[in-house]
Amino acid sequence: MLRHLRAILLAATAITAAAAPAMAEDAPAAAETAATEGVWNLGDLYASDADWTAAYEKLKGEVPNIEACKDKLVQDGATLLSCLEAMSAFQKEGLRLFTYAMLKSDENLSISANTERKQQAQMLFVQYGAATSWFSPTILAAGKEKIDAFRAEQPKLNDVFGFMLDNVLRAAPHTLSPESETIMALSGDVTGKVGDIYDIFSAAELPFPTVKLASGEEVRIDQAAYTKYRQEPNRDDRKAVFDAFWGKWKEFEGTLGANLSAHVAGHVFDAKARHYDNALQDALFGDNMPEAVYRQLVTQVNAALPSLHRYFKLRKKMLGIEGDLGYYDIYPPLVQLDKKFPLAEGERLSLEALAPLGDEYIGDLKQMFSSNWMHVYPAAGKASGAYMMGAAYDVHPYLLMNYNDDYESMSTLAHEAGHGVHTMLAKKAQPFEKSDYSTFTAETASIMNEMLLQDYMIKNAATKEEKLYYLGMALETMRGTWFRQTMFAEFELKIHEEAEAGKPLSGARMTELYCDLLKKYHGDAEGVMKIDPTYCIEWAYIPHFYRNFYVYQYATSITGAALLAQRIETGDPKERDTFLDLLKAGGSDYPYELYKKAGIDMATPEPYLALVARMNKIMDEMEALLAQP
């Protein structure tokens, strides 16, 4: 019934952002010490672990009552409505349970009791899925004519559950018998384990290496340190960090390859069992997303690689690099900015930058910043990256951050706040059953915030160097969110196609496929950048690959966000309202259709060409600034 529910049934470990890191580029992991401030208040969900357990046991006891609807679901409209309301209430409370369990677990992934609690919540939804596996087959057996008659008889069936019922009827070719649906639901507990294995291994058990920097300092290169030290101004230090970090991941190539291969096999199994043409079609079906959008994205990004290569040449020039540009030269800022952005300053600047979105938006943003809704600072064992969790309908959204007082942290804050306000607006405008929006529109909301912040900082830069810094960071957003995420999407498509063709999918084969893409995207053959094969293990580090064709939505979203931001910055209130209407729509329509209502067709080349034009305009401005004395 809900996207969040589907994600949990697949044992996804992060919802909306972010997955995943909600920053499209891989975001920093936890540091070694915890801060005592900036900790969220989970008491808004449940007052204690004991209260969570009591609520869990109570909800678990409701499963047989839900299952009892099986034989009476379509006997009349009133019964159908009653059963749907009971299922909806179960989902609402179940998502609240899962939210608490997930957030508690992500505070410190090394605490097994918290991890087990999250698994309990996931398993409850697996049991619920098995107990309601007959739902879609029963609706389909009743037929559209009968269901439409019920909807006419019971207006709430149409107003609240109509979109969901239409979606069920649309899925007729891919819906199995009740017995088979039960088996498919139960399989979710098996196929979902691979993501948990990756999370625990990468965050808590991978033996990270130690590197001695040119300064004499010895640092342990875990995920947080890798994110930090890959930006070192000393090129030898950057290379040493890359060599050590990727060398360690390479040691586990076989194990991580087997784990990701099992994940892919689960997708292929589901696609075949449900009679889809391929795993991509299966993954996109829930959003009713045309495959043409995914494939158009890959086509347009490949056509735009000369602009990416132009950026790399500009980067090489600005960093003063002699000889070959290396993969480890991507991350240091083009201009050093000796400026800190503590949390309070990041919040202030975000509010100023996002003012064009109007009073309602800013009011929700202020409430978010002034409340204990965020877990702000890095801590030992804490989940990596950043995300917004808003699945608990009757409770405010929560934000996980790993804030480091730098510009990137401030940008991440604006990004996640975009998800948060999106959630708040959708919940105010939509009932629970229609509030759960697609990632496709979610990332538009968050990347819009990033772009407005970028434009604000560029406009208000005090010096030429500061302006160059923000322009460079804008280019990095495009590289990391448009090109890099599309490279991920292309890799994800390739490994699924290999599995569907019956080819063995080992870690070594994944490295080979990923290496070809790294070289293509970074201009190895054109002499733009030299890709060291050591770094081709990078695929094993990317958590997004456990999200099932998730990452492409970052790239489509930055495309749409760029057009919407450009329109909003004209100051026309109608353009702002068009964007806000997109957010308030929540999950009341398919995301592709919502985009079209906002005047953007993502299956055509035009939006992507506009983003390339924005990128080239930024480089034109940078080159003009560099030509000044």
PyMOL commands that set and color helices and strands:
alter all, ss='L'
color gray80, all
select helices_A, chain A and resi 3-9+42-44+49-60+63-71+77-107+112-131+135-142+144-153+155-159+162-170+172-174+178-191+193-205+223-229+235-250+253-273+279-285+291-303+305-319+327-329+343-353+355-357+359-370+407-429+432-435+439-459+464-500+507-521+533-541+543-546+552-568+573-584+591-597+606-627
alter helices_A, ss='H'
color red, helices_A
select strands_A, chain A and resi 210-212+218-220+374-375+387-389+398-400
alter strands_A, ss='S'
color yellow, strands_A
deselect
rebuild
show_as cartoon
